[in-house]
Amino acid sequence: MATVGKPAYAMLPVRTGAARAEAAALAQETTRRLAEQGIDHPADPLVALIRSQATVTGLYDDGELAGCLVVHPGADLPHWSHGCSGPGIWVSLVPPVPGHDDQAARLLTLWLADHAAQHGLEWVWWEIPSDSQTRATLLALLRDLGWEDLPPVRRADGERITPLRLRAEPRPAPTVAISAADDALPLPEVSAR
């Protein structure tokens, strides 16, 4: 009888200073690669979240950080999320780079949809900077991964962003490919609106 090997990927909490520095470096490198394609996705807000006390989870490929996501602190969802009823969680991901391997972004998306569904949520929310180049390239890739884009809006600070939403739904495939620590992504209590 053939034995099933352990998953190659692992979802683990990012807590130590060294792990947060590695995640911040990944976000900065990704931003550099996006900028080379003319895609504006500033690293500073994501790096600040990673270095803060926010919940950060890393996707590791055989021990090497391949992607990460940050849960925005607090239960308040952005104003643009109020068009959909049901509980949700607001996150930021290190985005995929069009034309490069998007396996980490695909696995993070599948795992997030499944994890949110297991915790009784209906939506996962994300926002990315909105400009014509972003809409033409990065959004096409994100749609392919399962994210839905909503009409661009302007935040209170004046920045124009594109809200994204992902429907929470059971996805058994990630559990085969990804092992996850029990505390990989503790979700805050979010009540339905």
Secondary structure as GFF3:
##gff-version 3
##sequence-region A 1 193
A	DSSP	beta_strand	9	13	.	.	.	ID=ss1
A	DSSP	alpha_helix	17	36	.	.	.	ID=ss2
A	DSSP	alpha_helix	44	51	.	.	.	ID=ss3
A	DSSP	beta_strand	55	61	.	.	.	ID=ss4
A	DSSP	beta_strand	64	71	.	.	.	ID=ss5
A	DSSP	three_ten_helix	79	83	.	.	.	ID=ss6
A	DSSP	beta_strand	88	93	.	.	.	ID=ss7
A	DSSP	alpha_helix	103	118	.	.	.	ID=ss8
A	DSSP	beta_strand	123	129	.	.	.	ID=ss9
A	DSSP	alpha_helix	132	136	.	.	.	ID=ss10
A	DSSP	alpha_helix	138	145	.	.	.	ID=ss11
A	DSSP	beta_strand	148	149	.	.	.	ID=ss12
A	DSSP	beta_strand	153	154	.	.	.	ID=ss13
A	DSSP	beta_strand	160	167	.	.	.	ID=ss14
A	DSSP	alpha_helix	173	177	.	.	.	ID=ss15
A	DSSP	beta_strand	178	180	.	.	.	ID=ss16
###
